[in-house]
């Protein structure tokens, strides 16, 4: 179990760094948006590339931040049952959800989005907009984001199983991540 917990810590470390990248992307997107609006209204200068880079950055925020959101236990959860059961029952609910829903979905999405990226990369796909950007970098975020979300799901599964076996201490509040 200690070896698996070491793997879990490594995955958590990587996804914490991706969370930091996602935070910086928010700032960059805001600066580009403000700069683009300012140049458009003050100087009547704009470019489709500036608009496209904003949604590229938003994609990065969402896809790279998803694994961090799962790591810090801030993902959407329906608390109708979860908040009213014992900590051990919550662990079992999480194990069931990770195995039956999260991992199958993220594995399938990683597999399905890889050809989408690969086709754009091979064809060096570009935006149809004048002054638009190449598309493969943003399409690469899809399989990468889902792969890191899969890895974080595995990390969370390891932590839940470790907590059930007594190898890891469980936080007392249900809305806190397992450490």
Secondary structure, 3 states (H helix, E strand, C coil): CHHHHHHHHHHHHHHHHHHHHHHHHHHHHHHHHHHHHHHHHHHCCCCHHHHHHHHHHHHHHHHHHHHHHHHCCCCCCCHHHHCCCCHHHHHHHHHHHHHHHHHHHHHHHHHHHHHHHHHHHHHCCECCCCCCCECHHHHHHHHHHHHHHHHHHHHHHHHHHHHHHCCCCCCCCCCCCCC
